[in-house]
Amino acid sequence: MNRILVSILLVASSCLAQEAIDNNPLNGMIRVSFGRIPQTNFITNSGAYESRWSGINAVIPVHRAMNASNEGFSFQQYSLTGTLRRNTTELSLFTEQRVITTGRIGISWIYIGESKNLYLINSSLGIAEDKLLGDSPEMRFTLTTLGLYRLSDPFRLIYGGNYSSLFGRDLLLPILGMQWQIHDEWSSTVILPFSLAIRYKPNSSVALKLGISAAGERARIANQGTVVLSSNDLQLQMTGVKIAVRCTVKLSEDFGMDAEFGSIARRSIKLMSGSSTLFSTDINTARYFSVGIRYSFSVDENIPSEVE
């Protein structure tokens, strides 16, 4: 059981690393998004699952500094970060739909050295709670540290660690990966044990990304008579493998939009009380889509374009 837990956390660690790389732009941003997973049937039990969500996330730079020298320059940025997402879930287990609120607030630090190596620290406090729970929310702390070390012109080593209580147990886990600038327009990122992204950027306005990674969610939910003779405080855990294509378009200097289409395969749903599994089922491959609108803050004119 401990091996399974550590494996799940390692996968979650790699996904949080990829998220930290993608969601900390140097110019800062505010993004509003919407998405949906249409009704998908259970495989191992009778029933169905459906989900739709809306959310907002932001990265707001509060301090930037650049130091120039004969060897080049170094740059660092401190930012406030925040995420708020409302997910309406319909599950045959429940007599009514559940509204789950997920939120995180934190700070991030990015440093780019004279040799263009990049270092990132991202820490946050968050929740994932069912609206029907009446008690105080359970806080979760996450800390991600990353280094991108330039081995040569096309290759950068990704290393670091992730501390999280996402699965109810505080653990510090390693991060290891590689970024390869295949061509001016093509790049790929691999983070062990399970996160792969291939990016194609033909010009400054359009970018396409194919990604394969683990997908997982965990939230506290109210029992509300779903499981007899069990506590009111339960955990809903969902895992799977996500394969998606994402398109990002820059509409102007300040605004952009993105769309993502994909599938979540090998999806499983568990209802848990502590470490005990009360209900478990697999569901068919679920298609999903999401769209987002992004506002980017103006880039500091003193920052060289190669840093952007």
C-alpha positions in Angstrom: 0.0 0.0 0.0 2.9 2.4 0.9 4.5 1.7 -2.5 1.2 2.6 -4.3 0.9 5.8 -2.3 4.5 6.9 -3.0 4.0 6.1 -6.7 0.9 8.2 -6.8 2.6 11.1 -5.1 5.6 10.9 -7.4 3.3 11.2 -10.4 1.5 14.1 -8.7 4.9 15.7 -8.0 5.9 15.6 -11.7 2.5 17.2 -12.7 2.9 20.0 -10.1 6.4 20.6 -11.5 5.0 20.9 -15.0 2.2 23.2 -13.7 4.8 25.4 -11.9 6.8 25.8 -15.2 3.7 26.6 -17.3 1.9 28.9 -14.8 4.6 31.4 -13.8 5.0 33.7 -16.7 7.5 36.6 -16.2 5.0 39.2 -17.4 2.3 38.0 -15.0 -1.3 37.3 -16.0 -5.0 36.8 -15.0 -6.8 33.9 -16.7 -10.5 32.9 -16.6 -11.3 29.4 -17.8 -14.3 27.1 -18.4 -14.5 23.4 -19.0 -16.6 20.3 -19.1 -16.5 16.5 -19.0 -19.7 15.2 -20.6 -21.6 12.3 -19.0 -19.4 9.2 -18.9 -20.5 5.7 -17.8 -19.0 3.5 -15.1 -17.3 0.3 -16.2 -17.3 -1.8 -13.0 -20.6 -0.5 -11.6 -23.8 0.9 -12.9 -23.8 4.6 -12.9 -22.3 7.7 -14.6 -20.1 10.7 -13.9 -20.2 14.3 -15.2 -18.4 17.5 -14.4 -18.2 21.1 -15.4 -16.1 23.9 -14.0 -15.1 27.5 -14.1 -12.1 29.1 -12.6 -9.7 32.0 -12.3 -6.0 32.0 -11.7 -3.5 34.9 -11.4 0.2 35.6 -11.2 0.8 39.2 -10.1 4.5 40.4 -10.0 5.2 42.6 -7.0 9.0 43.0 -7.4 11.4 42.7 -10.2 15.2 43.3 -10.3 17.8 43.0 -12.9 21.6 43.3 -12.5 23.8 43.8 -15.5 27.5 42.9 -15.6 30.3 42.3 -18.1 29.3 38.6 -18.2 25.7 39.3 -18.9 22.7 39.9 -16.5 20.7 38.3 -13.8 17.0 38.7 -13.2 14.6 37.9 -10.3 10.9 38.3 -9.7 8.6 37.9 -6.8 4.9 37.3 -7.5 1.6 36.7 -5.7 -0.2 33.6 -7.0 -3.8 32.5 -6.7 -6.3 30.0 -8.1 -10.0 29.6 -7.5 -12.1 26.9 -9.2 -15.7 25.9 -8.8 -16.5 22.4 -10.0 -20.0 21.0 -10.3 -19.9 17.2 -10.1 -22.7 14.8 -10.8 -22.0 11.3 -9.6 -24.5 8.4 -9.4 -23.4 7.8 -5.8 -24.9 11.1 -4.7 -28.6 12.0 -4.5 -27.7 15.6 -5.6 -24.9 17.3 -7.5 -21.9 18.4 -5.5 -20.2 21.8 -5.9 -16.5 21.5 -5.0 -14.5 24.7 -4.5 -10.7 24.4 -5.0 -8.5 27.3 -4.2 -4.8 28.1 -3.6 -3.0 31.3 -2.6 0.8 31.7 -2.4 4.0 33.3 -3.5 6.6 32.5 -6.1 10.2 33.5 -6.8 12.0 33.2 -10.1 15.7 33.8 -10.6 17.6 33.7 -14.0 21.4 33.8 -13.6 24.0 35.1 -15.9 24.4 31.7 -17.5 20.6 31.7 -18.1 20.0 28.9 -15.6 16.5 29.3 -14.0 15.4 28.7 -10.4 11.9 28.7 -9.2 10.2 28.4 -5.8 6.4 28.2 -5.5 4.6 27.8 -2.2 0.9 27.9 -1.5 -1.9 27.1 0.9 -5.1 25.6 -0.5 -8.4 23.9 0.0 -10.7 21.5 -2.0 -14.0 21.4 -0.2 -17.6 20.3 -0.9 -20.1 23.2 -0.5 -22.2 21.0 1.8 -19.5 20.7 4.5 -20.3 23.1 7.3 -17.1 22.9 9.3 -13.8 24.7 8.8 -11.9 23.9 5.6 -8.9 21.6 5.7 -5.8 23.6 4.6 -3.2 22.0 2.4 0.4 23.3 2.0 2.4 22.8 -1.2 6.0 23.8 -1.9 7.6 23.2 -5.3 11.3 24.0 -5.9 12.7 23.8 -9.4 16.0 24.3 -11.1 16.6 24.4 -14.9 20.3 23.9 -15.5 21.7 24.5 -19.0 23.8 21.4 -20.0 24.3 22.7 -23.5 22.6 24.9 -26.0 19.6 22.6 -26.7 19.4 20.7 -23.3 18.4 21.9 -19.8 18.3 19.6 -16.8 15.2 19.9 -14.6 15.6 19.1 -10.9 14.1 19.9 -7.6 11.5 18.7 -5.1 7.9 18.9 -4.1 6.4 18.9 -0.6 2.7 18.2 -0.5 -0.1 16.8 1.8 -2.3 16.4 -1.3 -3.1 12.7 -0.5 -3.4 13.2 3.3 0.2 12.5 4.1 3.1 15.0 4.3 5.9 13.9 2.0 8.9 15.5 0.2 9.4 13.9 -3.2 12.1 14.5 -5.9 11.6 16.0 -9.3 13.9 15.1 -12.3 13.5 15.8 -15.9 14.9 17.3 -19.2 14.0 20.1 -21.5 15.1 19.9 -25.1 15.0 22.8 -27.6 14.7 20.6 -30.7 14.5 23.5 -33.1 13.7 27.2 -33.0 10.0 26.2 -33.3 10.0 22.9 -31.5 10.7 22.0 -27.8 9.9 19.1 -25.5 9.8 18.6 -21.7 9.9 15.3 -19.9 9.5 15.1 -16.1 9.8 11.8 -14.4 7.9 9.6 -13.7 5.1 10.6 -16.0 4.8 14.0 -17.7 5.6 14.7 -21.4 5.0 17.8 -23.4 5.9 18.6 -27.0 5.5 22.3 -28.0 5.4 23.9 -31.4 5.5 27.6 -31.7 5.6 28.7 -35.4 5.5 32.5 -34.5 5.1 34.8 -31.6 1.3 34.7 -31.7 0.4 31.0 -31.8 1.6 27.9 -29.8 0.5 24.3 -29.9 1.3 21.7 -27.2 0.7 18.0 -27.0 0.8 16.7 -23.5 0.6 13.3 -21.8 0.4 13.2 -18.0 -1.3 11.9 -15.0 -4.6 13.5 -13.9 -5.7 13.6 -10.4 -8.1 15.3 -8.0 -8.9 14.9 -4.3 -11.5 16.8 -2.3 -13.3 16.6 1.0 -17.0 16.0 0.6 -20.0 15.6 2.9 -21.4 12.1 3.4 -25.1 13.2 3.5 -26.2 9.6 3.9 -24.2 8.3 0.9 -22.4 5.7 3.0 -24.3 4.4 6.1 -22.4 4.1 9.4 -19.6 6.3 8.2 -18.3 9.8 9.2 -19.7 12.9 7.6 -16.2 13.9 6.4 -15.2 11.8 3.3 -12.6 12.1 0.5 -13.4 11.9 -3.2 -10.3 10.8 -5.2 -10.1 10.6 -9.0 -7.1 9.5 -11.0 -6.3 8.9 -14.7 -4.1 9.5 -17.7 -4.6 12.7 -19.6 -3.8 13.1 -23.3 -4.5 16.6 -24.6 -3.8 19.1 -27.3 -3.7 22.8 -26.3 -3.7 25.8 -28.6 -2.7 29.3 -27.3 -3.3 32.4 -29.4 -2.1 35.9 -28.7 -4.8 38.3 -29.7 -3.0 41.5 -28.8 -0.2 42.7 -26.6 -2.4 42.3 -23.5 -5.0 39.6 -24.4 -4.9 36.0 -25.5 -7.0 32.9 -25.5 -6.5 29.2 -25.3 -8.4 26.0 -26.0 -7.7 22.4 -24.8 -9.2 19.2 -26.0 -8.4 15.8 -24.8 -9.2 12.5 -23.1 -8.7 11.0 -19.7 -8.2 7.3 -19.8 -7.9 4.6 -17.1 -10.0 6.9 -14.9 -10.9 5.6 -11.4 -13.1 7.1 -8.7 -12.7 6.3 -5.0 -14.8 7.3 -2.0 -12.6 7.1 1.1 -12.8 7.6 4.8 -9.3 8.1 6.1 -7.2 5.3 4.5 -10.2 3.0 4.0 -11.8 2.7 0.6 -15.6 2.7 0.9 -16.4 2.6 -2.9 -14.3 2.2 -6.0 -15.1 2.1 -9.7 -13.5 2.6 -13.1 -15.1 4.7 -15.8 -14.9 4.8 -19.5 -12.4 7.1 -21.3 -13.8 10.6 -20.7 -13.5 13.3 -23.3 -13.2 16.9 -22.1 -12.6 20.4 -23.3 -11.7 23.7 -21.7 -11.3 27.3 -23.0 -9.6 30.3 -21.4 -9.1 34.0 -21.8 -5.9 35.6 -20.5 -4.9 39.1 -19.7 -1.1 39.6 -19.5 0.5 42.5 -17.7 2.9 44.8 -19.6 6.5 43.6 -19.6 9.1 45.8 -18.0 10.9 47.6 -20.8 14.2 47.2 -18.8 14.0 43.4 -19.2 15.9 42.1 -22.3 13.7 40.3 -24.8 15.7 37.0 -24.4 14.5 36.9 -20.7 10.8 37.2 -21.7 
